[in-house]
Amino acid sequence: MNRIGLYVAGALLLLMLASSTLFVLDQRRMAVVYALGEIKEVIVEPGLKWKLPPPFQNVVFLDRRIQTLDSPETRPIFTAEKKIVVIDWLVKWRITEPRQFIRNNGVDIRNLEARLSPVVQAAFNEEVTRRTVRGMLATERERVMQDVQARLQDEAKSFGIEIMDVRVKRVDFVADITDAVYRRMESERKQVANELRSQGQAEGEKIRADADRQREVIVAEAYRDAQKVKGEGDAGASALYADAFGRDPQFAQFYRSLEAYRSAFRNKSDMLVVDPSTDFFRAFRGGAAPASGSGR
């Protein structure tokens, strides 16, 4: 049992020694080997690697992939025409000189980002102050990004990194100016809407006036035609009456008397106080009876 225990202890010791001297490096990282606090070697080829056990040698890993630095905050910048804008940007970078990177920033990427961010902001400030708002929004936006990237190349070397790309994500006015612009746009839209409403109302009045005029013309023409037809009917009726009354004058007198009675006694409650011997009641007395030849 003692011999087996010694074997197990020896195997564990060898395993611990191997784990302290061997490490695996993948393609996403690079390894920096320290020997007594100094950089001994930088390993970039992936695979199984070895080193001396601590404290003789230690290893730290750095990310080889492209990193993204976003603008930490939006700061106002004056353009060439003294207008204030704010810019959101991003920078793509990666480590190219591990020794230089560690000497200036240590092994924590956040240290590099804290130092690089004001440098990028200063480069944007210099480029934006040389251009107008129109240029920043459209015509010179690409040129600004290229110039900022060129400005950062020398600074990047001192950090041990390479600037891969610089992008402007957003260009906008500060909040006060943005509110003023929105209010002006709202006022202009309201003015256009009011003009359109006025034009619509004027067009509506014009259409209504034209419709009223056409209605009056149609009604007048219809009334004219009706009166014409009525007049022709009355003329025809008068001609018929005249012909009929001319053939039998006594019947005509009798018919007119009946029409007079009908007009005078239109309602049952009508009352007329006159002398019965007057000519008004001659038909009742038989004085205006039609001749025997009339067939009545």
C-alpha positions as CSV (number, residue, x, y, z in Angstrom):
1,M,0.0,0.0,0.0
2,N,2.8,2.4,0.8
3,R,4.3,1.7,-2.6
4,I,1.0,2.3,-4.4
5,G,0.6,5.6,-2.4
6,L,4.0,6.7,-3.5
7,Y,3.1,6.0,-7.1
8,V,-0.1,8.0,-6.8
9,A,1.7,10.9,-5.2
10,G,4.4,10.8,-7.9
11,A,1.8,10.8,-10.6
12,L,0.0,13.7,-9.0
13,L,3.2,15.6,-8.7
14,L,4.0,15.0,-12.4
15,L,0.5,16.1,-13.4
16,M,0.8,19.3,-11.4
17,L,4.3,19.9,-12.9
18,A,2.9,19.3,-16.4
19,S,-0.1,21.6,-15.8
20,S,2.2,24.4,-14.7
21,T,4.5,24.0,-17.7
22,L,2.1,23.3,-20.5
23,F,-0.7,25.5,-21.8
24,V,-3.0,25.6,-24.9
25,L,-3.1,28.6,-27.1
26,D,-6.0,29.0,-29.6
27,Q,-6.1,31.2,-32.7
28,R,-8.1,33.9,-31.0
29,R,-5.4,34.8,-28.5
30,M,-1.7,35.5,-28.1
31,A,0.4,34.4,-25.2
32,V,3.0,36.7,-23.4
33,V,5.5,34.7,-21.3
34,Y,7.0,36.5,-18.3
35,A,10.3,35.5,-16.8
36,L,10.8,37.0,-13.3
37,G,8.6,40.0,-14.2
38,E,10.0,40.7,-17.7
39,I,8.6,39.8,-21.0
40,K,10.5,36.7,-22.2
41,E,8.5,35.7,-25.3
42,V,5.4,36.5,-27.3
43,I,3.7,33.4,-28.8
44,V,1.1,33.9,-31.6
45,E,1.0,30.4,-33.2
46,P,-1.8,28.3,-31.8
47,G,-1.2,24.9,-30.3
48,L,0.2,23.2,-27.2
49,K,3.0,25.3,-25.6
50,W,5.3,24.9,-22.6
51,K,7.1,27.2,-20.2
52,L,9.0,26.9,-17.0
53,P,6.9,26.5,-13.9
54,P,6.1,29.4,-11.7
55,P,7.7,31.5,-10.3
56,F,10.3,31.2,-13.0
57,Q,7.9,31.9,-15.8
58,N,4.2,33.0,-16.0
59,V,1.9,33.5,-19.0
60,V,-0.8,36.0,-19.8
61,F,-3.2,36.0,-22.7
62,L,-4.2,38.9,-25.0
63,D,-7.1,38.9,-27.4
64,R,-6.0,39.0,-31.0
65,R,-9.5,39.7,-32.4
66,I,-10.7,43.1,-33.6
67,Q,-12.1,45.2,-30.8
68,T,-14.7,47.9,-30.9
69,L,-14.5,51.2,-29.0
70,D,-17.7,53.2,-28.8
71,S,-17.9,56.9,-27.9
72,P,-18.5,56.9,-24.1
73,E,-20.6,60.1,-24.2
74,T,-21.8,62.7,-26.7
75,R,-20.0,66.0,-26.4
76,P,-21.0,69.2,-28.2
77,I,-18.7,70.3,-31.0
78,F,-18.8,73.6,-32.9
79,T,-18.9,73.4,-36.7
80,A,-17.3,75.8,-39.1
81,E,-20.4,78.0,-39.1
82,K,-20.4,78.0,-35.2
83,K,-23.3,75.5,-34.9
84,I,-23.3,72.9,-32.2
85,V,-23.5,69.3,-33.1
86,V,-23.0,66.0,-31.2
87,I,-21.4,62.9,-32.8
88,D,-21.6,59.2,-31.9
89,W,-18.6,57.3,-33.3
90,L,-16.9,53.9,-33.1
91,V,-13.4,52.7,-33.7
92,K,-12.3,49.2,-34.7
93,W,-8.8,48.3,-33.4
94,R,-6.6,45.3,-32.6
95,I,-3.3,44.6,-30.8
96,T,-0.3,44.4,-33.1
97,E,2.6,45.0,-30.7
98,P,2.0,43.0,-27.5
99,R,5.1,44.3,-25.8
100,Q,4.3,47.9,-26.5
101,F,0.7,47.3,-25.5
102,I,1.6,45.9,-22.1
103,R,4.2,48.5,-21.4
104,N,1.7,51.3,-22.0
105,N,-1.6,49.8,-20.9
106,G,-1.0,46.6,-18.9
107,V,-3.0,43.5,-19.8
108,D,-6.4,45.0,-19.3
109,I,-8.1,46.3,-22.5
110,R,-10.2,48.7,-20.5
111,N,-7.0,50.7,-19.7
112,L,-6.3,51.1,-23.4
113,E,-9.9,52.2,-24.1
114,A,-9.8,54.8,-21.3
115,R,-6.7,56.3,-22.9
116,L,-7.7,56.0,-26.5
117,S,-11.2,57.5,-26.2
118,P,-10.2,61.1,-25.5
119,V,-7.6,60.9,-28.3
120,V,-10.4,59.9,-30.8
121,Q,-12.7,62.6,-29.5
122,A,-10.0,65.2,-29.9
123,A,-9.4,64.0,-33.5
124,F,-13.1,64.4,-34.3
125,N,-13.2,67.8,-32.7
126,E,-10.4,69.0,-35.0
127,E,-12.0,67.6,-38.1
128,V,-15.6,68.8,-37.3
129,T,-14.6,72.4,-36.6
130,R,-13.2,72.6,-40.2
131,R,-16.5,71.6,-41.8
132,T,-20.1,72.7,-42.0
133,V,-23.2,70.9,-40.8
134,R,-24.1,70.0,-44.4
135,G,-20.7,68.6,-44.9
136,M,-21.0,66.5,-41.7
137,L,-24.4,65.2,-42.6
138,A,-23.8,64.3,-46.2
139,T,-21.0,65.6,-48.5
140,E,-17.9,65.2,-46.3
141,R,-18.9,62.6,-43.8
142,E,-16.7,59.9,-45.4
143,R,-13.8,62.2,-45.7
144,V,-14.0,63.1,-42.0
145,M,-13.8,59.4,-41.0
146,Q,-10.8,58.9,-43.2
147,D,-9.0,61.9,-41.8
148,V,-9.7,60.9,-38.2
149,Q,-8.3,57.4,-38.9
150,A,-5.2,58.9,-40.5
151,R,-4.7,61.2,-37.4
152,L,-5.0,58.2,-35.1
153,Q,-2.4,56.0,-36.8
154,D,0.6,57.6,-35.1
155,E,-1.0,57.6,-31.7
156,A,-2.0,53.9,-32.2
157,K,1.6,52.9,-32.6
158,S,2.5,54.2,-29.2
159,F,-0.3,52.1,-27.8
160,G,0.8,49.0,-29.6
161,I,-2.4,48.7,-31.6
162,E,-3.6,49.3,-35.2
163,I,-6.7,51.3,-36.1
164,M,-8.7,49.2,-38.5
165,D,-11.7,51.5,-39.1
166,V,-13.4,54.7,-37.9
167,R,-17.1,55.2,-38.3
168,V,-19.6,58.0,-37.5
169,K,-22.8,56.5,-36.2
170,R,-24.8,59.6,-35.7
171,V,-24.6,63.4,-36.2
172,D,-27.3,65.4,-34.5
173,F,-27.9,68.8,-33.0
174,V,-27.8,69.3,-29.3
175,A,-31.2,68.9,-27.5
176,D,-32.1,72.6,-27.4
177,I,-31.3,73.1,-31.1
178,T,-33.1,69.9,-32.0
179,D,-36.2,71.1,-30.1
180,A,-36.0,74.4,-32.0
181,V,-35.7,72.6,-35.3
182,Y,-38.6,70.4,-34.6
183,R,-40.7,73.4,-33.5
184,R,-39.8,75.2,-36.7
185,M,-40.6,72.1,-38.8
186,E,-43.9,71.8,-36.9
187,S,-44.7,75.5,-37.6
188,E,-43.9,75.1,-41.3
189,R,-46.1,72.0,-41.6
190,K,-48.9,73.7,-39.8
191,Q,-48.6,76.7,-42.2
192,V,-48.7,74.4,-45.2
193,A,-51.7,72.5,-43.7
194,N,-53.5,75.8,-43.1
195,E,-52.8,76.9,-46.7
196,L,-54.1,73.6,-48.0
197,R,-57.2,74.0,-45.8
198,S,-57.8,77.5,-47.1
199,Q,-57.4,76.4,-50.7
200,G,-59.8,73.5,-50.0
201,Q,-62.4,75.8,-48.4
202,A,-62.1,78.2,-51.3
203,E,-62.5,75.4,-53.8
204,G,-65.4,74.1,-51.8
205,E,-67.1,77.5,-51.8
206,K,-66.5,77.7,-55.5
207,I,-68.1,74.3,-56.1
208,R,-71.0,75.1,-53.9
209,A,-71.6,78.4,-55.6
210,D,-71.5,76.8,-59.0
211,A,-73.9,74.1,-57.8
212,D,-76.3,76.7,-56.4
213,R,-76.1,78.6,-59.7
214,Q,-76.8,75.5,-61.7
215,R,-79.7,74.6,-59.4
216,E,-81.2,78.1,-59.8
217,V,-80.9,77.9,-63.5
218,I,-82.5,74.4,-63.6
219,V,-85.3,75.5,-61.3
220,A,-85.9,78.7,-63.3
221,E,-85.9,76.8,-66.6
222,A,-88.3,74.1,-65.1
223,Y,-90.6,76.8,-63.8
224,R,-90.5,78.5,-67.2
225,D,-91.4,75.3,-68.9
226,A,-94.1,74.5,-66.4
227,Q,-95.6,77.9,-66.8
228,K,-95.5,77.5,-70.5
229,V,-97.2,74.2,-70.4
230,K,-99.7,75.5,-67.9
231,G,-100.4,78.5,-70.1
232,E,-100.9,76.3,-73.0
233,G,-103.2,74.1,-71.0
234,D,-105.2,77.1,-69.7
235,A,-105.5,78.4,-73.2
236,G,-106.7,75.1,-74.5
237,A,-109.2,74.8,-71.6
238,S,-110.4,78.4,-72.2
239,A,-110.9,77.6,-75.9
240,L,-112.9,74.5,-75.0
241,Y,-115.0,76.4,-72.5
242,A,-115.5,79.2,-75.0
243,D,-116.6,76.7,-77.6
244,A,-118.9,74.9,-75.2
245,F,-120.4,78.0,-73.7
246,G,-120.8,79.6,-77.2
247,R,-123.0,76.7,-78.2
248,D,-125.3,77.0,-75.1
249,P,-125.2,80.4,-73.4
250,Q,-127.8,79.4,-70.8
251,F,-125.7,76.4,-69.8
252,A,-122.7,78.6,-69.5
253,Q,-124.5,81.0,-67.2
254,F,-125.7,78.0,-65.1
255,Y,-122.2,76.5,-64.9
256,R,-120.8,79.8,-63.7
257,S,-123.4,80.0,-61.0
258,L,-122.5,76.6,-59.8
259,E,-118.8,77.6,-59.7
260,A,-119.8,80.7,-57.7
261,Y,-121.8,78.5,-55.2
262,R,-118.9,76.1,-54.9
263,S,-116.5,79.0,-54.0
264,A,-118.9,80.6,-51.6
265,F,-119.9,77.4,-49.8
266,R,-116.5,75.6,-49.7
267,N,-117.0,74.4,-46.1
268,K,-120.1,73.0,-44.3
269,S,-119.7,75.7,-41.7
270,D,-119.7,78.6,-44.1
271,M,-122.7,80.9,-43.8
272,L,-123.9,83.6,-46.1
273,V,-126.6,86.1,-45.2
274,V,-128.1,87.7,-48.4
275,D,-131.5,88.4,-49.8
276,P,-132.8,85.2,-51.6
277,S,-134.3,87.4,-54.3
278,T,-131.0,88.6,-55.5
279,D,-129.4,87.4,-58.8
280,F,-126.9,85.3,-56.8
281,F,-129.7,82.6,-56.2
282,R,-131.3,82.9,-59.6
283,A,-130.2,79.3,-60.4
284,F,-132.0,78.0,-57.4
285,R,-135.1,79.8,-58.5
286,G,-134.9,78.3,-62.0
287,G,-134.3,81.5,-63.7
288,A,-131.1,80.2,-65.4
289,A,-132.1,76.7,-66.1
290,P,-130.7,75.2,-69.2
291,A,-132.8,74.8,-72.3
292,S,-134.5,71.5,-73.1
293,G,-132.2,70.9,-76.0
294,S,-129.2,70.6,-73.8
295,G,-130.3,67.2,-72.5
296,R,-130.3,68.1,-68.9
